[in-house]
Amino acid sequence: MANSRSGDSVVDRVVRLLEAFPEGSEALQLSELADRAGLPLTTAHRLVRQLAGHGLVELGDGGSVRPGLRLWELVNRNSPTLALRQASMPFMEDIQQVLNQNVNLAVLDGWDTLFVERLSRRGSVANRAKVAGRMPVHLSSAGIALMAHQPAAVQAAYLRQFRDPAGTLRAADIRVLLASAASHGYAELAGVIDPDTWGIAVPVRDAGKRTVAALGVVVPLHEVRLQALVPALQTAARGIGRGLGNTRAAARFRSTEGL
């Protein structure tokens, strides 16, 4: 059957099932998975069996379900993040070696910052950014650095729809942050998520001078040395851009330019 009574296609329902796995969860009971996906148990059972037949999910004892290894394989085989991460890792490792703190790499996906790589060590300050994790643009220095270097039409569309769930920021406040980041060539946010940390990020540009990613660090407030951090990040970002070039993978990250 192509569509349910609600009009959802099979693809819609499969995506809802896969999205229903919470971050950090290894497995869910089928009944809980169906509930989280908003699907009837019989529908979830049928789809899970079909997905398991392709290795996209794995069935465990007692009716548990977990994402399958083949799902990871297929996602990563041709992922546009692969070229970006390969170009970035040597530079991220160098920065981490010097700072002994968190280093992250992010791209813009709609109005979210999507983190595609992160390096941290024992003893690093808290960092809420996680690989494959999302944050609203205004909550991370990487998000501000990315949005500040998007075309004017994209920024205008973002600001028109901006709403701060916490009710502390207005679109005018974000406009000031974006203008500052564009002017200085880097973005900084202090204590936005964790009061004792400071995030600094710079844009990564491809050979066509288009911003395709942001490279950032999260450091303790008392250790901020912008005069040293920013040039190091900008040098690394230029190196990543040279490694990435003007590839098809780079073009795919400009997901909001057509808005």
N, C-alpha and C positions, 0 to 999 in steps of 0.2 A: 504494500500500500504506500503510495507516494506521499500522501498527506494525511494528517490526523483530522479529527472533527474540528479542532481549533485552527486548522490551516497550517500548522507546522509541518515542514517537510522532514523527511528522514534525516537529512543533513542537519537541520536545526536541532533535532532531538539528540543526535549523536554528539554535536558540539556541546549541548547543555549537559550531557552526561560527563564528558571529559572535563568541562569547566567546573563541575560540581566537586571534584576532588580538592579539598582545602590544602593550602600551602603547608608543607611539612608532614602531611598525613601519608602514611605508607599504604593504608588500606581502609576501605569502608565496607560495612555490611551492605548487601544489595538493597535492603529496605531503606537504609539511610541515604544511599546514593540516589535512589529513585525519589525520595522526599526532597533532597537538596536540588535535584534537577527539575522538580515539579512534574514528574512523569508518573503515570500509573505503574504499579509494580510489575504487571504483566508485560507492559511495553518495555520497561527497563530491563527485565529479565531477557526478553527476546533480543534486544539490541546488544546487551552485554555478551550474550552467547555468540552472536555474530562477530563482535569485535574481538572476542577471545580467540575465535577461529583464525583470525588474521594476526594474532599476537599483539594487538593494540592494547588490550587489557589482559590481566592474568587473574584466574580464579583460584581462590585459596580455600582452606578448610572452613567449614561452617558458613559458607555463602559469602565470604569476603571477596572484594574486588580491588585490584590495584592497577595503576597504569602499567602497561607492558613495555618491555625493553625495546620492542620494535617501533613503538611510537617515538621514543627518544631517537632511535636510529634514523627514521624517516624525516623527522623534524630537522635534525642536524646535518643530514647529508647534503642538502642544497640550501641551507639557511643563509640569508644574506649576512647574518652576524658572523659567519665563519671567517670571511675575508677581513672583516673589521677587527675581530678579536685577534686573528693571526698577525695583522699589522700592528696592533696595539700592545700585545703582551710584552715584548722586549722593553718598551718604553715604560709601561706600567711597573714592571719588575724593577727597573732602575730607580724609579721614583720611590717605590716602596722600600728599597734597600737603603736609600738615603734617609727617608722620613721615619721608617718603621711604624707607619700608620696606614690607614685605609686609603686605597686608591680605587676609583670606580670609573666605569665607562657606560655612557647612556646614549640613547637615541630618543627622538621625539616620535610618539605614536598618537596621533590625534591631539588631545589636550593633556596627555599623560607623558611622564618621563618613564621610559622603559629601560631598566638597567640590564645590560648584556654581559657585563663582566665586573668582577670585584675581587680585589686582593686585600687581605688583612692578615695580621699576625697576632699571636697571643700578646696581650698587653695593650693592644690598640684601643682607642676610645670607641664608645658605642657607635654603631653605624646601622641605621635602619634599612639602607639600600641592600637588596638581595638580588642575586642573579635571577632573571625572569620576573622580578618584582616591579611593581608600578607605584608611582607617586604622582599626585597632581603637580603640574608644572611649578606652581608657586611655592611648593614645600621643599624644593631642593635647589641648591646652587646650580646643579647640572641642568635642571629644567629652565631656570632663568637664563643661563648661558645659551641654551638651545633656542628658546623663543626670542631672545634679544637679537638673534642673527637670522631670523626668518624674514621673508618678504613682508612689506608693510601690510599687504592685504591679509596675510595670515595672522599677523599680530592684531590687526583691527578685529578680525573675526573672533579671535581668542578673547579679547577684552570685552567684546559685546556679550559673550555668553558667560563671562567669569562670575562665579558666585563662591564666596568663601563660607563653607559650612560652619566654621567657627565664628563667623560674623565680625572678625577683627580687621579684615582687609577689604578695601574697595578696589574697583578697577583702576581708579586713579593712582592708588598706591603701587599697584603692579606696573602701571605705565612708567612710574618714576624708577622702579627697579630695572625695568627693561632698558630704559634710556641710559641709566648709569652703566649697566653691563655692556651695552653697545659702545658707549663712549670710552670706557676704560679697557675693554677687551677681555674682561673677566667678570664673573659674578661671585658675590659673597653673601652668605646668609649665616648669621650667628644665633645659636640657641633656638632655632625655629622648632625643631622636633625634640632635640636633647639640649637642655640648657647649658651644658658644659662643653659643647662642641661647636666648631666653626667649619662651614663648608665653603670651599673655593673651587670654581670650575672655569674652564676655558673652552671655546669652541674648537672643533676639529673640522677643517675644511678639506675638500677634495681638490683635485687638480683644476676644477672649474671654479674654485673659490666659493663653493656652496657648502654651508654648514651641514654636516651629516651626522655629527656626534658631539658629545661633550666629555672631556676628561676632567675628573675632579678628585679632590682629596677631602677627607674629614679628619680634622686635627683638634687637639684640646684648645680651648679658648686662650689659655695662658701661653701657648706655644706658637701663636700665629705670627708668621714673619712674611708678610705679603711681598716685601721687597725681594725675598729669596724664592718664595713659593711660586709666585706668578710667572717669572721668567722661566723657571724650570718646567712648569706645566706648558707654557707656550712653546718652548723648544720641543718638548715631547709631542705636542699636538701637531706641530709642523712635520715632525718625523713620521707620525702616523699618517698624516695626509699624503706625504710622498709615497709611503708604502701602499696606501690604498689607491692612490691615483684617481682616475675618473672612471672607475669600474661600474659595471651594471649593479653590483651589490651596493655601491655608494648611492646610486640613484634611487634605489628602492627605499632608502631611509627617509627621503623627503616626502613623507606621507601626507603632509598638509599643504604643500605648495599649490595644489590644484583647487583649493577651496575658494 
